[in-house]
Amino acid sequence: MLDFFKEYLVFVNGLLSLAVIGFVVRFSLFMKTAFKEKEDVLLKRLDALDEDLKRTEKWADRNQEELEDERDKLQLKLDQVLADANIDIHSFDLMNAVQEISSEFKSSLKEISGKIETLESSSNEDNHELNISMAKAFASNGEWYKAASQYDLATRDISDNWELYFYKGMAFANSRNSTATNLKALQAYADAIVYLPKDVDPNMRARLFIYNGAMLKRLGRIDEAEYHIVHGLKYATAHYEVNDGLYNLGCIYAMKGDDESYTECSSRLKNNDPSMHDYLLLRINDYAPEFNVSKIQ
């Protein structure tokens, strides 16, 4: 009897084992089928997304081409207005040119440059010719920081043009935005000096060194400023460069509290250009408020 039960239990265990194995096999087949169906669904979704992406890229390409065509047309208009307004990148009388631009030209330049600026926000294409045109347009309306930013972009593409660095420095200097923009102006003037040709006009060389010194003065680095301005004055013969150098030196000597040097410099400036001398007296209040001008006049 005991043997019968043992055989029965073995038989039952065998049946159970077969049932378990069968269940496992069927479950595995079920899961495999389910995963295959899920994989097929995912593949179909990926194919659909790929088609959507291709359609989007085609649309984006068409849209980008339209934007670039519109930008190019606006650039032609901008360059024409700049030419009519006589704003020339090779002219170093940009400040005077800007002052003489009529309100009609300024309005046109502002409108066109504003449209291009909007288009450019959708494009990362490098275009230094457009950057230069935009810089001159912004400068014409006194938007110096925007002009400086455009010159900054242009010099990334053209890194050895001293003229571009000169205008970049002037634009950052005129923006008077912060210490950061003063440093960028200083760096731009320094870069212009690096690439300055040997045969450049002596007064242009003088102007660059004086402008460089003026930025150092603005940053409070007066010993360095004095050195650069004195060096610049060695080349200066024209009215503007001589008097601009004397004005900046006058500020520096006042900042240093050097009465004797200030008096000599101030007297020369007063003889050369009384209005510039008056401006020196006005600016001393900003640069050297503790310097008593009255005691040495």
Secondary structure, DSSP 8 states (H G I E B T S, - for coil): -HHHHHHHHHHHHHHHHHHHHHHHHHHHHHHHHHHHHHHHHHHHHHHHHHHHHHHHHHHHHHHHHHHHHHHHHHHHHHHHHHHHTT--TT-S-HHHHHHH--HHHHHHHHHHHHHHHHHHTT-----HHHHHHHHHHHHHTT-HHHHHHHHHHHHHH--S-HHHHHHHHHHHHHH---HHHHHHHHHHHHHHHHT--TTS-HHHHHHHHHHHHHHHHHTT-HHHHHHHHHHHHTT--SHHHHHHHHHHHHHHHHHHT-HHHHHHHHHHHHHH-HHHHHHHHHHHHHH-TT--SGGG-
